[in-house]
Amino acid sequence: MSEKNKFKLDKSKLAISITIFIICFIIVYVMCIQFKTVDKIDVAEIETMRENDLREALANWKEQYQETDKELKTNEERINEYQNRIESDEEAGELLQDELENAKMLLGLTNVHGTGIIITFTDNNDKYILSEDLLKLINELNSAGAEAISINNERIVSMTDIVDVGEFIVINNKRITSPYTIKAIGDLTYLQSALSIKNGFLDEYQTNGYTISMKTDNDVVIDKYEGKMTLDYVK
């Protein structure tokens, strides 16, 4: 093999290795964000729950754990597959192209659609929705396995800030107002049960006088994230 061809081959393998590293980093990063955004269990609330409610909540958490464990094992298998295929430029190229597209979807950089739920959350005369209410809802959806979320067509990603600014809520540096339409794509059983469980999110807010409703949809459409993704503090 000539030095020139050897250089090209080494350069190609280096590019593939770097790309694999980036994809693996994205997979781990997204999983960490999902774990990070899950609310801690409210011990006081558990103590007041009835036996049937506890059983239902336990079943939901067990299902979520099994799904997370399954996803972790799947990602480990994918990483092993990268390592096994790195010697074949053609196979690795096809695999990496597919995984790059999947990574973009995980990061919210592509438009997506699928089965899910649509929640309408509206201010009324004496109940005003704050950023903390929307953050709580996002955490509930993430813990139920939501694969994509948007609020008033603003895609929620790891870089998204949701803050109160005067009379407005700002998401992705854009002002949004009531009514708030929250879309989530994922397993309908998990999403519905997580929000509809007794003393769950819907029950709590409806009991406290908020105007909130939920419906299912077989083709929820969520637009991609339009902002810039930067890491300001990682060195």
Residue pairs with C-beta under 8 A, 6 or more apart in sequence:
1 9
9 89
12 89
13 86
13 89
16 86
16 89
16 92
16 93
16 96
17 86
19 96
19 100
20 82
20 83
20 86
20 92
20 96
22 103
23 82
23 96
23 99
23 100
23 103
24 79
24 82
26 103
26 106
26 107
27 75
27 78
27 79
27 103
27 106
28 75
29 158
30 106
30 107
30 158
31 71
31 72
31 75
33 158
34 142
37 138
37 139
37 142
37 143
38 139
38 142
38 143
39 136
39 139
39 140
39 143
45 199
46 54
46 57
49 57
49 199
53 197
53 198
53 199
56 193
56 197
56 198
57 197
60 144
60 190
60 193
60 194
60 197
63 190
64 143
64 144
64 145
64 190
67 145
67 190
78 99
81 95
82 92
82 95
82 96
82 99
85 91
85 92
85 95
86 92
101 110
104 110
105 112
105 148
107 157
107 158
107 225
107 229
108 148
108 155
108 156
108 157
108 224
108 225
109 224
109 225
110 224
111 221
111 222
111 223
111 224
112 147
112 148
112 185
112 221
112 222
112 224
113 185
113 219
113 220
113 221
113 222
114 147
114 148
114 185
114 186
114 219
114 220
115 185
115 186
115 187
115 188
115 216
115 217
115 218
115 219
115 220
116 146
116 148
116 183
116 184
116 185
116 186
116 188
116 191
116 216
116 217
116 220
117 183
117 184
117 188
117 191
117 192
117 195
117 214
117 215
117 216
117 217
117 220
118 181
118 182
118 183
118 214
118 215
118 216
118 217
118 220
119 137
119 181
119 182
119 183
119 184
119 195
119 212
119 213
119 214
120 179
120 180
120 181
120 182
120 212
120 213
120 214
121 129
121 133
121 134
121 137
121 178
121 179
121 180
121 181
121 182
121 205
121 210
121 211
121 212
122 129
122 178
122 179
122 180
122 211
122 212
123 129
123 178
123 179
123 211
124 209
124 210
124 211
126 209
127 208
127 209
127 210
127 211
128 178
129 169
129 178
129 180
129 210
130 164
130 169
131 162
131 163
131 164
131 169
133 205
134 151
134 162
134 169
134 171
134 180
134 182
135 162
136 201
137 182
137 201
138 149
138 151
138 156
138 162
140 194
140 195
140 200
140 201
141 149
141 182
141 184
141 186
141 191
141 194
141 195
142 149
143 194
144 186
144 187
144 190
144 191
144 193
144 194
144 195
145 186
145 187
145 190
145 191
146 184
146 185
146 186
146 191
147 185
147 186
148 155
148 183
148 184
148 185
148 186
148 222
149 155
149 156
149 182
149 183
149 184
149 185
149 222
150 156
150 182
150 183
150 222
150 223
151 162
151 171
151 176
151 180
151 181
151 182
151 183
152 171
152 176
152 180
152 181
153 181
153 223
154 160
154 171
154 172
154 174
154 176
155 172
155 222
155 223
155 224
155 225
155 226
156 162
156 171
157 225
157 229
159 225
159 227
159 229
159 230
160 171
160 172
160 225
161 170
161 171
161 172
161 173
162 169
162 170
162 171
163 169
163 170
164 170
165 175
168 175
168 176
168 177
169 175
169 176
169 177
169 180
170 176
172 225
172 226
172 227
173 227
183 220
183 221
183 222
184 191
184 220
185 220
185 222
188 216
192 214
192 216
194 200
194 201
195 201
195 202
195 214
196 202
196 203
196 214
197 203
202 212
202 214
205 212
206 212
